[in-house]
Amino acid sequence: MLRLSPLHLHQPRDLAQAVALLAEHGPQARLIAGGTDVLPSLKLGQTQAGVLVSLRRVPELLGIDLQDGQLRIGAGTRLAEIATDADVLAHLPALAHAASRVASPQIRNMGTLGGNLCLDTRCRFINQSDLWREALGGCLKSHGSECHVVPGGQNCVAALSSDTAPVLIAYGATLELLGPQGTRELALVDLYGADGRHHVLLQPGEVLVAVRVPLPGPGTRVAYRKWAVRKSIDFPLVSVAVRLDVAAGRLTGGTLAAGALNPRPRVLDLAKWAGRAVDADLAAELGQFAFDRCRPLPNVPYDAEYRRERLAVEVRRAVLELGVIPS
């Protein structure tokens, strides 16, 4: 049986108290909401914490609301609620689909949107037992000095496996943050850095409060595709969100966000295809574009070259799934 090391648990009643606790305890403190990512990592010794600050009782983090042409989703909202909420299904169906593909019903009933966006990175050389990692000699992310994926590399290249991050980036989401220095807003695409050891670029003591997503116009469609060995439980081995903006049956712009490759999603602009009809030829070209610009690493337990081929396939399927958008 895996056991937790001794630690202190704090249960603040509001955001201000949560921020104060993070500031008081510094780097040894970790936030916990659903606990579906943090607790297994603590039990396996993949991360350390002496203090947990629970957000379960913080009401400011809950709720899904339509506000001034945007959908505001509290960071503490459960993934299961997002997958079935009427407003999300009506305005952001790709987000509802992505949330519905996370792990299992039990995990979606506990896991939160904020937790999925701030998910720790994963790698075949870190997500192992203490004994396994000790035998290997550690790595950049786990008490070592060598990256086993990219020998000689200076940055950890563990992969962000969030299902919701690529699709929310495609929708143009922004974040509401609260920390010791006050509130600020940040584009979701700017939340992530290139080093898998510290890929979430929150300031010390900062809490993700909510995600705000502008309601798409009538000519905008977003699709999310995830490939994993199993249809449940598994993290994505390849994931992609495709946004197409179309007027009069022709592409005016778009975004492709690929996940599960590196510590941050790979975001590609599709403006060069403006004026093209959304058809099978465009789907094939965008699939080839993703193949050329995205190079999966052997950082998750599946063949990297197959994942690259599969990414191209999923992009093509996403474009065909969206089809030609009526003017």
C-alpha positions as CSV (number, residue, x, y, z in Angstrom):
1,M,0.0,0.0,0.0
2,L,1.3,3.5,-0.9
3,R,1.3,5.8,2.1
4,L,1.6,9.6,2.4
5,S,4.5,11.0,4.4
6,P,3.5,13.2,7.4
7,L,2.2,16.6,6.3
8,H,0.0,19.4,7.5
9,L,-3.4,20.1,5.9
10,H,-5.0,23.6,5.9
11,Q,-8.6,24.2,4.8
12,P,-9.1,27.9,4.1
13,R,-12.6,29.2,3.9
14,D,-11.9,31.9,1.3
15,L,-9.3,32.9,-1.4
16,A,-7.6,35.5,0.8
17,Q,-6.9,32.9,3.4
18,A,-5.6,30.5,0.9
19,V,-3.2,33.1,-0.6
20,A,-2.0,34.0,2.9
21,L,-1.3,30.3,3.7
22,L,0.8,29.9,0.6
23,A,2.8,33.0,1.4
24,E,3.3,31.8,5.0
25,H,4.6,28.3,4.1
26,G,6.4,29.1,0.9
27,P,7.8,26.4,-1.4
28,Q,6.9,23.6,0.9
29,A,3.2,24.3,0.4
30,R,1.1,22.7,-2.4
31,L,-2.5,23.4,-3.4
32,I,-4.9,20.6,-3.5
33,A,-8.5,20.6,-4.9
34,G,-9.7,17.2,-6.2
35,G,-6.3,15.6,-5.3
36,T,-6.4,13.2,-8.3
37,D,-2.9,14.4,-9.5
38,V,-1.2,15.6,-6.3
39,L,-2.0,12.7,-4.0
40,P,-0.6,9.9,-6.3
41,S,2.5,11.9,-6.9
42,L,3.1,12.5,-3.2
43,K,2.5,8.8,-2.5
44,L,5.0,7.7,-5.2
45,G,7.6,10.3,-4.1
46,Q,7.5,12.1,-7.4
47,T,6.8,15.4,-5.7
48,Q,7.3,16.6,-2.1
49,A,5.3,18.8,0.1
50,G,5.2,19.5,3.9
51,V,1.9,21.5,3.7
52,L,-1.2,21.0,1.7
53,V,-3.6,23.9,1.2
54,S,-7.1,22.5,0.3
55,L,-9.3,24.6,-1.9
56,R,-12.4,22.4,-1.4
57,R,-14.2,24.9,0.8
58,V,-13.4,28.1,-1.2
59,P,-16.7,29.2,-2.8
60,E,-15.1,31.9,-5.0
61,L,-13.6,29.0,-7.2
62,L,-17.0,27.5,-8.1
63,G,-19.6,28.0,-10.7
64,I,-20.2,28.5,-14.5
65,D,-21.6,31.8,-15.5
66,L,-22.3,33.8,-18.7
67,Q,-20.9,37.3,-18.3
68,D,-20.6,40.0,-21.0
69,G,-20.1,37.7,-23.9
70,Q,-17.9,35.3,-22.0
71,L,-18.3,32.0,-20.2
72,R,-16.6,32.2,-16.8
73,I,-15.7,28.9,-15.2
74,G,-14.4,28.7,-11.7
75,A,-11.1,26.9,-11.3
76,G,-12.6,24.6,-8.7
77,T,-15.5,23.4,-10.9
78,R,-15.5,19.7,-11.3
79,L,-14.7,18.2,-14.7
80,A,-17.9,16.2,-14.6
81,E,-19.9,19.3,-14.3
82,I,-18.2,21.0,-17.2
83,A,-18.8,18.0,-19.4
84,T,-22.6,18.2,-18.8
85,D,-23.3,21.9,-18.2
86,A,-25.9,23.3,-20.6
87,D,-24.0,26.5,-21.2
88,V,-20.7,24.8,-21.9
89,L,-22.5,22.3,-24.3
90,A,-24.2,25.1,-26.1
91,H,-21.3,27.5,-26.5
92,L,-18.1,25.5,-26.0
93,P,-18.9,21.9,-27.0
94,A,-15.3,21.0,-27.7
95,L,-14.5,21.8,-24.0
96,A,-17.3,19.7,-22.8
97,H,-16.0,16.8,-25.0
98,A,-12.5,17.3,-23.7
99,A,-13.6,17.3,-20.1
100,S,-15.7,14.1,-20.7
101,R,-12.5,12.3,-22.0
102,V,-10.5,12.8,-18.8
103,A,-9.7,9.5,-17.1
104,S,-12.8,7.9,-15.6
105,P,-16.2,9.1,-14.1
106,Q,-14.8,8.8,-10.6
107,I,-11.8,11.0,-11.4
108,R,-14.0,13.5,-13.3
109,N,-16.3,13.7,-10.2
110,M,-13.3,14.8,-8.1
111,G,-10.9,16.5,-10.6
112,T,-11.2,20.2,-11.2
113,L,-10.6,22.5,-14.2
114,G,-7.8,24.3,-12.4
115,G,-6.2,21.0,-11.5
116,N,-6.3,19.8,-15.0
117,L,-4.8,23.0,-16.4
118,C,-2.0,22.9,-13.7
119,L,-1.5,19.2,-14.2
120,D,2.1,18.1,-13.4
121,T,4.1,17.0,-16.4
122,R,4.6,13.3,-17.1
123,C,7.6,11.3,-18.4
124,R,8.4,7.6,-18.7
125,F,11.5,8.2,-16.6
126,I,9.8,10.1,-13.7
127,N,6.4,8.4,-13.3
128,Q,7.9,5.3,-11.7
129,S,8.5,4.1,-8.2
130,D,11.3,5.4,-6.0
131,L,13.1,2.1,-6.4
132,W,12.9,2.3,-10.2
133,R,14.1,5.9,-10.3
134,E,16.9,5.2,-7.8
135,A,18.2,2.3,-10.0
136,L,18.3,4.6,-13.0
137,G,20.1,7.4,-11.2
138,G,17.3,10.0,-11.3
139,C,16.8,12.6,-13.9
140,L,16.5,16.4,-14.2
141,K,13.0,16.2,-12.6
142,S,13.8,13.6,-10.0
143,H,17.0,14.1,-8.0
144,G,19.3,13.8,-10.9
145,S,21.3,15.8,-13.4
146,E,20.7,14.1,-16.7
147,C,17.7,14.0,-19.1
148,H,17.3,10.5,-20.3
149,V,14.9,11.6,-23.1
150,V,17.3,14.2,-24.6
151,P,20.8,13.3,-23.3
152,G,22.7,16.5,-22.6
153,G,19.5,18.6,-22.5
154,Q,19.3,21.4,-20.0
155,N,15.5,21.5,-19.7
156,C,13.2,18.7,-18.6
157,V,11.0,17.7,-21.5
158,A,8.3,15.8,-19.6
159,A,4.9,16.2,-21.3
160,L,1.9,18.2,-20.3
161,S,-1.0,15.7,-20.6
162,S,-3.9,18.1,-19.8
163,D,-7.0,17.4,-21.9
164,T,-8.5,20.8,-21.4
165,A,-5.5,23.0,-22.0
166,P,-5.2,22.6,-25.8
167,V,-9.0,23.2,-26.4
168,L,-9.1,26.2,-24.1
169,I,-6.1,27.7,-25.9
170,A,-7.9,27.2,-29.2
171,Y,-10.9,29.0,-27.7
172,G,-8.7,31.9,-26.7
173,A,-9.2,31.5,-22.9
174,T,-7.7,33.9,-20.3
175,L,-7.1,33.3,-16.6
176,E,-8.0,35.2,-13.5
177,L,-5.2,34.9,-10.9
178,L,-4.9,36.1,-7.3
179,G,-1.6,36.3,-5.4
180,P,0.1,38.3,-2.7
181,Q,0.6,41.2,-5.2
182,G,-3.2,41.3,-6.1
183,T,-5.1,40.1,-9.1
184,R,-4.0,39.8,-12.7
185,E,-5.1,38.3,-16.0
186,L,-3.1,36.0,-18.2
187,A,-3.7,34.4,-21.5
188,L,-3.8,30.7,-21.0
189,V,-1.3,30.1,-23.7
190,D,1.2,32.1,-21.6
191,L,0.7,30.0,-18.5
192,Y,3.2,27.3,-19.6
193,G,7.0,27.3,-19.9
194,A,9.5,25.1,-21.7
195,D,11.0,23.4,-18.6
196,G,9.0,20.4,-17.3
197,R,10.3,21.0,-13.8
198,H,8.5,24.4,-13.5
199,H,6.2,24.4,-16.5
200,V,3.3,26.3,-14.8
201,L,4.4,30.0,-14.7
202,L,2.4,31.1,-11.7
203,Q,4.0,33.6,-9.4
204,P,4.9,32.5,-5.8
205,G,1.7,32.2,-3.8
206,E,-0.6,32.7,-6.7
207,V,-3.9,30.9,-7.1
208,L,-5.8,30.2,-10.4
209,V,-9.3,31.6,-9.7
210,A,-11.2,31.2,-12.9
211,V,-11.0,30.7,-16.7
212,R,-12.8,33.2,-19.0
213,V,-13.6,32.1,-22.5
214,P,-15.1,34.5,-25.2
215,L,-18.2,33.1,-26.8
216,P,-17.3,31.9,-30.3
217,G,-18.9,33.7,-33.2
218,P,-21.3,32.0,-35.6
219,G,-18.4,31.2,-38.0
220,T,-16.1,29.6,-35.4
221,R,-15.9,25.9,-34.7
222,V,-13.5,24.0,-32.5
223,A,-12.8,20.2,-32.4
224,Y,-10.8,18.2,-29.9
225,R,-9.3,14.8,-30.6
226,K,-7.5,12.6,-28.1
227,W,-5.7,9.3,-28.8
228,A,-4.7,6.9,-26.0
229,V,-4.3,3.2,-25.9
230,R,-7.5,2.8,-23.9
231,K,-10.7,4.9,-24.2
232,S,-10.8,5.5,-20.4
233,I,-8.3,6.1,-17.6
234,D,-5.3,6.8,-19.8
235,F,-3.6,10.2,-20.3
236,P,-3.5,11.2,-24.0
237,L,-0.5,10.0,-26.0
238,V,-1.5,12.6,-28.7
239,S,-4.1,15.3,-28.4
240,V,-5.1,18.2,-30.6
241,A,-7.6,21.0,-30.7
242,V,-8.3,22.7,-34.0
243,R,-10.1,26.0,-34.3
244,L,-11.4,27.1,-37.7
245,D,-12.9,30.6,-38.3
246,V,-14.9,30.6,-41.5
247,A,-17.0,33.1,-43.5
248,A,-18.9,32.4,-46.6
249,G,-17.6,28.8,-46.6
250,R,-13.9,30.0,-46.7
251,L,-11.3,29.9,-43.9
252,T,-10.5,33.3,-42.5
253,G,-8.1,32.1,-39.7
254,G,-7.6,29.4,-37.2
255,T,-5.4,27.8,-34.5
256,L,-4.0,24.3,-34.0
257,A,-3.0,23.4,-30.4
258,A,-1.2,20.0,-29.9
259,G,-0.8,18.5,-26.5
260,A,1.1,15.7,-24.8
261,L,4.3,16.6,-26.7
262,N,6.3,18.8,-24.4
263,P,5.9,20.8,-21.1
264,R,3.6,23.3,-23.0
265,P,1.2,22.8,-25.9
266,R,2.5,23.4,-29.4
267,V,0.4,26.3,-30.8
268,L,0.3,26.9,-34.6
269,D,-1.4,29.7,-36.5
270,L,-3.5,28.7,-39.6
271,A,-3.7,32.1,-41.1
272,K,-1.7,31.1,-44.2
273,W,-4.7,29.0,-45.4
274,A,-7.1,31.9,-45.3
275,G,-9.4,31.9,-48.3
276,R,-9.4,28.1,-48.6
277,A,-12.5,26.0,-48.5
278,V,-12.8,23.6,-45.6
279,D,-12.6,20.3,-47.3
280,A,-10.7,17.1,-47.5
281,D,-7.7,18.8,-49.3
282,L,-7.4,21.3,-46.5
283,A,-7.7,18.6,-43.9
284,A,-4.8,16.7,-45.5
285,E,-2.6,19.8,-45.7
286,L,-3.2,20.7,-42.1
287,G,-2.4,17.1,-41.1
288,Q,0.9,17.4,-43.0
289,F,1.5,20.8,-41.4
290,A,1.2,19.3,-37.9
291,F,3.4,16.4,-38.9
292,D,6.1,18.8,-40.1
293,R,5.9,21.2,-37.2
294,C,5.4,18.8,-34.3
295,R,8.0,16.2,-33.3
296,P,7.0,14.0,-30.3
297,L,9.8,12.9,-28.1
298,P,10.2,9.5,-26.4
299,N,9.0,11.0,-23.2
300,V,5.8,8.9,-22.8
301,P,5.5,5.1,-23.1
302,Y,4.7,4.8,-26.8
303,D,6.7,5.0,-30.0
304,A,7.5,8.7,-30.8
305,E,7.3,8.3,-34.6
306,Y,4.0,6.5,-34.4
307,R,2.7,9.4,-32.3
308,R,3.8,11.9,-34.9
309,E,1.9,10.0,-37.6
310,R,-1.1,9.7,-35.4
311,L,-1.1,13.4,-34.7
312,A,-1.4,14.1,-38.4
313,V,-4.3,11.6,-38.6
314,E,-6.1,13.3,-35.6
315,V,-5.7,16.7,-37.2
316,R,-7.2,15.5,-40.5
317,R,-10.1,13.9,-38.6
318,A,-10.7,17.0,-36.5
319,V,-10.9,19.2,-39.7
320,L,-13.3,16.7,-41.4
321,E,-15.3,16.5,-38.2
322,L,-15.9,20.3,-38.4
323,G,-16.7,20.2,-42.1
324,V,-17.7,23.2,-44.2
325,I,-19.3,25.8,-42.0
326,P,-22.3,27.5,-43.6
327,S,-22.1,31.3,-44.2
